[in-house]
Amino acid sequence: MKLVIVTAVEQFEMVILKLFKKADIENFSSSEIDGHKNSSSLLMASNWFPAEKGGNESSMFFSFTDEERIDALFEAIKEFNKNLETNNPL
């Protein structure tokens, strides 16, 4: 058994659920989290409210499962990320 953790922006929550099912990972947990990226100083300077804390609504999924299932999940995630049109890979 190994631990697998997958994070994604909230819009991809249903995708993650489908990928877990495809990899035959039936038992898992999830949690809502805030995702953050370090910004360049130029972006911070152009922010109207620089002291305001902000983040992207994200989800985290995790499971203790067999290595074979994790390998299948990683392959499905790689395939999904290849066709991704945003800058928010899984």
MOHU-V657829 format. One record per pair of residues at least 24 apart in sequence whose ideal C-beta (glycine too) atoms are under 8 Angstrom apart, sorted by sequence separation. I is the first residue (numbers start at 1). J is the second residue. D is the distance in whole Angstrom. If there is no record, write none. Layout:
# MOHU-V657829
I/J/D
I/J/D
This chain:
# MOHU-V657829
34/58/7
32/57/7
33/58/5
7/33/7
9/35/7
32/58/7
33/59/7
32/59/6
33/60/5
7/35/7
31/59/7
32/60/8
30/59/6
31/60/5
30/60/7
30/61/5
29/61/7
30/62/8
56/88/8
28/61/6
29/62/6
28/62/6
29/63/7
28/63/4
27/63/6
27/64/8
28/65/8
25/63/5
27/65/7
25/65/5
20/61/7
16/59/7
20/63/7
25/69/5
16/61/5
24/69/6
10/56/8
13/59/5
23/69/5
9/56/6
10/57/4
12/59/8
23/70/8
9/57/7
10/58/6
24/72/7
25/73/6
9/58/5
10/59/6
23/72/4
8/58/6
9/59/8
22/72/7
23/73/4
7/58/6
8/59/6
22/73/8
7/59/7
7/60/5
8/61/8
20/73/7
23/76/6
6/60/7
7/61/8
19/73/6
22/76/5
5/60/7
6/61/5
5/61/7
6/62/7
5/62/5
19/76/5
4/62/7
19/77/6
3/62/6
4/63/6
3/63/7
3/64/6
4/65/6
19/80/7
2/64/7
1/64/5
2/65/7
1/65/7
2/66/8
1/66/7
2/67/6
15/80/7
4/70/5
6/73/8
2/70/6
4/73/6
6/77/7
19/90/8
16/90/7
15/90/7
12/88/7
9/86/8
11/88/8
12/90/6
9/88/5
8/88/7
8/90/5
7/90/7
6/90/6
